[in-house]
Amino acid sequence: MEVGILQAFQNHLGQRDDTDHFQDELRFGELAEPLGFDTLWCAEHHFADYSAIPDNAQHLAYMAARTERIKLGTAAFILPWNHPLRVVEKIVMLDHQSNGRAVLGLGRGLSRKEFRGFGIDMNETRERFDEASRMIIEGTEKGFVEGGGPYYPQARTEVRPRPRGSFRDRFYSIGMSPESVDQAARLGARLAAFSQMEWEPWAEHVLSRYRKLYKENWGKDAPPPLTVDVMFCDPDEASAETGSLQFISEYYRSVMAHYEIDKGHLATTKGYESYAVQAQPATQASEAERSYAGVNIGGTPESILESLRRRRETLGEFELGVIAKYGSMTLAQAESSLRLFASEVLPELHSW
């Protein structure tokens, strides 16, 4: 089983100076390889403290020079915010800089604030993603990018440096809506999803759909999905429960606020209707936070392993990504949690 760290660069409520916060994130990212993780993932977000990392390829290029073994993945390039030709150039360049360790992850985006900043209509994002994603995966295979679509008309253009290898077996697509799940299967991408609902219904309604469509399109079984969790690990049961509820709840509230889940606009935005059902009345907020904390992996090493064993029984084989520094936790708290996870949980997961 492969396990990665996803860096979100969250400056909780903007409480820290950006310079200090960013330097802490650089130091935290450098822990991933020596602690034995398989992949270092990096988000892409703009204009907010929720996740202040506007260029994940640039950060991963820095990490390529600081590491030797670990894979480096975009989680993800948000396609409506990036021209497909530039995405191909960036991932190919990162692959050369890292000597073949780059991993391509694509996503569609959800934040109204971010789309407004780029002047892009959210009603167009499904079509933009579909058009751009095909151009990107073909571009990384062929070494040139071309397209005749309405959003990214592109005359055939060579990419330099040329791709050093195929991304077909290191290609992920985030699927948090039914349409995105379908597109991941059609593209031949590994399905990546953030943990936000109970795994039994997810396996029944989402994973089974992905596996079916993947088999229909590619004539073979789908690869294991990547599930991404907010993680907190503490050796003391009481401290683990308290810390998990505090920090993971903070992260949940930041998600709800950044994406404006309860503002009503998603119900009438093309391609985002399924997100509207996640809105919670204020009277249910505490219950929703506890539910979210329960689905993600906070606890002692033993309880985390038991939770992941149950997930494996439900889903079959899967990959894991952990967001390990977030909310109001300090660098020291995040590092302590990560080191404990790496020493007590990671070896068992690698044996699966």
C-alpha positions in Angstrom: 0.0 0.0 0.0 1.3 3.4 -0.9 0.9 6.3 1.5 1.5 10.0 0.8 1.4 13.4 2.5 -0.8 16.1 1.0 0.4 19.7 1.8 -2.5 22.1 1.9 -0.6 25.2 3.1 -3.5 26.2 5.3 -2.9 29.3 7.4 -5.8 28.9 9.7 -7.9 32.1 9.9 -4.8 34.0 8.7 -3.4 34.0 12.2 0.3 33.7 11.2 2.6 35.9 9.2 2.7 34.5 5.6 6.5 34.3 5.6 6.7 32.3 8.8 3.9 30.1 7.8 5.4 29.3 4.4 8.8 28.5 5.8 7.2 26.1 8.2 5.4 24.4 5.3 8.8 24.0 3.5 10.3 22.4 6.6 7.3 20.1 7.0 7.4 18.9 3.4 11.0 17.9 3.8 9.9 15.4 6.5 8.0 13.2 4.0 11.0 11.4 2.4 13.1 10.6 5.5 9.9 9.4 7.4 9.3 6.8 4.7 6.2 8.2 2.8 5.8 7.3 -0.9 4.4 10.5 -2.4 4.4 14.2 -1.5 1.2 15.7 -2.9 0.5 19.5 -3.1 -2.8 21.3 -3.6 -3.5 24.3 -5.8 -5.5 27.2 -4.3 -5.6 30.9 -4.7 -6.5 34.1 -2.9 -7.2 32.7 0.6 -5.6 31.5 3.8 -7.7 28.3 3.4 -4.9 26.9 1.2 -2.3 29.5 0.2 -0.4 27.6 -2.5 -1.1 29.1 -5.9 1.6 27.1 -7.9 2.0 23.4 -6.8 4.4 22.6 -9.6 6.8 25.3 -8.4 6.7 24.0 -4.9 7.2 20.4 -6.1 10.2 21.5 -8.2 11.7 22.9 -5.1 11.1 19.6 -3.3 12.6 17.7 -6.2 15.9 19.3 -5.4 15.5 18.5 -1.7 14.7 14.8 -2.2 15.9 11.8 -4.0 13.3 9.0 -3.9 9.8 10.3 -3.1 7.2 10.8 -5.8 5.9 14.3 -6.3 2.2 14.8 -7.2 -0.1 17.6 -8.1 -3.3 17.3 -6.1 -4.3 18.9 -8.3 -3.8 21.1 -11.3 -7.2 22.8 -11.3 -7.8 22.8 -15.0 -10.2 25.8 -15.5 -7.5 27.9 -13.9 -4.7 26.6 -16.1 -4.1 26.5 -19.8 -3.6 22.9 -20.9 -0.5 23.6 -22.8 1.1 25.2 -19.7 0.0 22.2 -17.6 1.8 19.8 -20.0 4.9 22.0 -19.9 4.9 22.1 -16.1 4.4 18.4 -15.5 7.0 17.4 -18.1 9.5 19.9 -16.7 8.8 18.6 -13.2 9.4 15.0 -14.4 12.8 16.0 -15.8 13.7 17.9 -12.6 12.8 15.0 -10.4 14.3 12.3 -12.7 10.9 10.7 -13.4 9.2 11.1 -10.0 6.3 13.4 -11.1 2.7 12.3 -10.7 -0.1 14.0 -12.6 -3.2 14.9 -10.7 -6.1 16.9 -12.2 -9.2 18.5 -10.7 -12.1 20.8 -11.6 -12.3 23.3 -8.7 -15.2 24.4 -6.5 -14.5 27.7 -4.9 -16.6 30.6 -6.2 -14.0 33.1 -4.9 -11.3 31.5 -6.9 -13.3 31.3 -10.1 -14.2 35.0 -9.7 -10.5 35.9 -9.3 -9.8 34.3 -12.7 -12.9 35.7 -14.3 -14.2 32.2 -15.2 -17.9 31.2 -15.1 -18.4 28.2 -12.9 -21.1 27.0 -15.2 -18.4 26.3 -17.8 -16.1 24.2 -15.6 -17.3 20.7 -16.7 -16.8 21.4 -20.3 -13.5 23.2 -19.7 -12.2 20.2 -17.6 -13.3 17.7 -20.2 -11.7 19.6 -23.1 -8.4 20.4 -21.2 -7.9 17.0 -19.6 -8.0 15.2 -22.9 -5.5 17.6 -24.4 -3.2 17.2 -21.4 -3.0 13.5 -21.3 -2.6 13.3 -25.0 0.1 16.0 -24.9 2.1 14.1 -22.3 1.9 11.0 -24.5 2.7 12.6 -27.9 5.0 15.5 -27.0 2.7 18.0 -28.6 -0.5 19.7 -27.7 -3.4 20.5 -30.0 -7.1 21.0 -29.8 -10.1 22.3 -31.6 -12.5 22.9 -28.8 -14.3 26.2 -27.9 -12.3 26.9 -24.7 -8.7 26.0 -25.7 -8.3 26.2 -29.5 -4.7 25.2 -30.0 -2.7 24.7 -33.1 -0.3 21.7 -32.8 2.5 22.9 -30.6 5.6 20.9 -29.7 6.6 20.6 -26.0 10.2 21.1 -25.0 11.7 19.4 -23.2 9.9 16.4 -24.6 8.1 14.0 -22.1 10.6 11.6 -20.6 8.0 8.9 -20.0 4.3 8.1 -20.0 2.0 9.3 -17.2 -0.7 6.7 -17.9 0.3 4.7 -14.7 0.8 7.8 -12.6 -2.3 9.8 -13.5 -5.1 10.7 -11.0 -8.3 12.7 -11.3 -10.3 14.0 -8.3 -13.8 12.7 -8.3 -16.1 14.4 -5.7 -19.2 14.6 -7.9 -20.9 12.0 -10.1 -19.7 13.7 -13.3 -16.1 13.9 -12.1 -16.1 10.2 -11.2 -17.4 9.3 -14.7 -14.7 11.5 -16.3 -12.0 9.9 -14.3 -13.0 6.5 -15.5 -13.3 7.6 -19.1 -9.8 9.2 -19.0 -8.3 6.1 -17.5 -7.2 8.0 -14.4 -7.0 6.7 -10.9 -9.9 8.0 -8.8 -8.9 10.3 -6.0 -11.4 11.4 -3.4 -11.3 13.3 -0.1 -12.8 11.5 2.8 -16.2 13.0 3.6 -18.8 10.3 3.8 -19.2 6.8 5.3 -17.2 4.2 3.3 -20.0 1.7 2.8 -22.3 4.0 0.7 -19.2 5.5 -1.0 -18.2 2.0 -2.1 -21.7 1.1 -3.2 -22.6 4.3 -5.1 -19.3 5.9 -6.1 -16.5 3.4 -6.3 -18.6 0.7 -8.0 -19.7 3.3 -10.6 -16.1 4.2 -11.3 -15.0 0.6 -11.5 -17.8 -0.3 -13.9 -17.2 2.6 -16.3 -13.4 2.1 -16.1 -13.8 -1.6 -17.2 -16.2 -0.6 -20.0 -13.8 2.0 -21.3 -10.5 0.3 -20.9 -11.3 -3.5 -20.8 -9.5 -4.1 -17.5 -10.1 -3.7 -13.8 -9.7 -0.2 -12.4 -6.6 0.6 -10.2 -7.1 1.1 -6.5 -8.5 4.5 -5.6 -6.7 7.2 -3.6 -8.5 8.3 -0.5 -7.2 11.5 1.2 -7.8 12.0 4.9 -7.3 14.8 7.4 -5.0 13.0 10.0 -4.1 13.6 13.7 -2.2 11.0 15.7 -1.5 11.0 19.4 -0.3 8.2 21.7 -2.8 9.1 24.5 -6.4 8.1 23.8 -8.0 11.1 25.5 -5.6 13.6 23.9 -6.1 11.9 20.6 -9.8 12.2 20.8 -9.7 15.8 21.9 -7.1 16.9 19.4 -8.8 15.1 16.5 -12.2 16.7 17.2 -10.6 20.1 17.6 -8.3 20.1 14.6 -10.4 18.1 12.2 -13.5 20.2 13.1 -11.5 23.3 12.3 -10.6 21.9 8.9 -14.2 21.0 8.3 -15.4 24.5 9.1 -12.7 25.9 6.8 -13.9 23.7 3.9 -17.5 24.8 4.5 -16.5 28.5 4.6 -14.1 28.5 1.7 -16.5 26.6 -0.7 -19.5 28.5 0.7 -21.4 25.2 0.8 -24.4 26.7 2.6 -24.8 29.8 0.4 -27.2 28.1 -2.0 -25.4 29.0 -5.3 -24.2 25.4 -5.9 -27.7 24.1 -6.4 -28.1 26.3 -9.4 -24.6 26.1 -10.8 -24.2 23.6 -13.7 -22.2 20.6 -12.7 -22.2 21.4 -9.0 -25.7 20.4 -8.0 -24.6 17.4 -6.0 -22.6 19.6 -3.6 -25.7 21.5 -2.5 -26.9 18.5 -0.4 -23.9 18.8 1.8 -25.1 22.1 3.3 -26.0 21.7 7.0 -28.4 23.8 9.0 -26.7 25.6 11.9 -28.5 23.3 14.4 -26.7 20.3 12.8 -23.2 21.8 12.5 -21.8 20.2 15.6 -23.1 16.8 14.5 -21.7 17.3 11.0 -18.3 18.1 12.5 -18.3 15.0 14.6 -19.3 12.9 11.6 -16.6 14.4 9.5 -14.0 13.8 12.2 -15.2 10.2 12.4 -14.8 9.5 8.7 -11.3 10.9 8.7 -8.4 9.4 10.6 -7.8 11.0 14.0 -6.8 8.9 17.0 -4.1 6.7 18.5 -2.0 4.6 16.1 -4.1 1.6 17.1 -7.4 3.2 16.4 -6.2 4.7 13.1 -5.0 1.3 12.0 -8.3 -0.3 13.0 -10.2 2.4 11.0 -8.1 1.8 7.9 -8.5 -2.0 8.2 -12.3 -1.6 8.1 -11.9 0.7 5.1 -9.8 -1.9 3.4 -12.5 -4.6 4.1 -15.1 -2.3 2.5 -13.2 -0.9 -0.5 -10.5 -3.5 -1.2 -7.1 -2.2 -1.9 -6.6 1.5 -1.9 -3.9 4.2 -1.6 -3.9 6.7 1.2 -3.0 10.4 1.4 -2.9 12.3 4.6 -3.3 16.0 5.3 -1.2 16.3 8.4 -0.7 20.0 9.0 -3.8 22.1 9.1 -6.2 24.1 11.4 -4.6 25.7 14.4 -2.0 23.0 15.1 1.5 24.3 15.4 4.4 23.0 13.5 5.6 21.1 16.6 2.1 19.5 17.0 1.9 18.6 13.3 5.4 17.1 13.3 4.8 15.1 16.5 1.6 13.7 15.0 3.3 12.9 11.7 6.3 11.2 13.3 4.1 9.0 15.4 2.0 8.0 12.4 5.2 7.3 10.4 6.7 5.1 13.1 3.6 3.2 14.3 1.1 3.2 11.4 3.1 3.5 8.2 5.1 0.2 8.5 1.8 -1.7 8.9 0.2 0.0 5.9 3.3 -0.7 3.8 2.9 -4.4 4.6 -0.6 -4.5 3.2 
